[in-house]
Amino acid sequence: MSATSLITRRRLLLGVIVLVLAVAAVVAVVALRSDADPTAGNTPSASPTASSGTDAGSDPEASEPGAGDGEQPGDEPSDGDPADAEPGGAADPAARETLDPAPFGAEVTPQRGVTVVVPKVEEVTGESNVPGEVGGPALRFTVDVTNGTGKTLDLRTVVVNAYYGPDRTPASPLLKPGGKAFGSEVGDGDTARGVFVFNVPAEFQDEVELEFDPRIDAPIAIFTGA
């Protein structure tokens, strides 16, 4: 083999080696780029993300207007007691019939067969005997109840109150001097007497009212005077 032919073969072998190295370098670069790209080879997700308000498994009624706010179909806001809004509604249970005022000493009939009279009103000095009582100027009222109903009359429901002045200020009750409550009942044809003491300032003792309330289903009797 000649020297020229040997050199040619070496050059050809060297070229092949260089070509192989070049191809290997290109392959290596491509592989490195593929590893560096996190999105390479990824495929779209098969489960789309659910939007808010339409989550899978949620209550379909939750998306309806008014759902979950405590209202039910057909509910309507109330404007108050129907009896107040409709004619003929129930009457106010606190409303009570009150008879026209009568002077002290006059007979009043708050219920059939029952006569009430205040025969005596006295100026006294009230005494403080129990907590809450305040002594001072007072009036003492004697009240007689006569029973003509034909049967025993229950007096346990009777309430006696006093008021004074232009604003009908409630007077505070006292036990002494001489206070005496009614008994629990009075027989037919008999008269029961009670004595009631109230604090009344001296300047208003000529402007006073006594209220006799026999029971919830009977009219209230009012006595006035000095």
Secondary structure, DSSP 8 states (H G I E B T S, - for coil): --HHHHHHHHHHHHHHHHHHHHHHHHHHHHHHHHHH-TTTT----SS----TT--TT--GGGGSTTTTTT--TT-----S-HHHHSTT----TT---B---EETT--EEEETTEEEEEEEEEEEEEB--STT---EEEEEEEEEEEE-SSS-EE-TT-EEEEEETTTTEE--EE-BTT-B---SEE-TT-EEEEEEEEE--GGGTTSEEEEEE--TTS-BEEEEE-
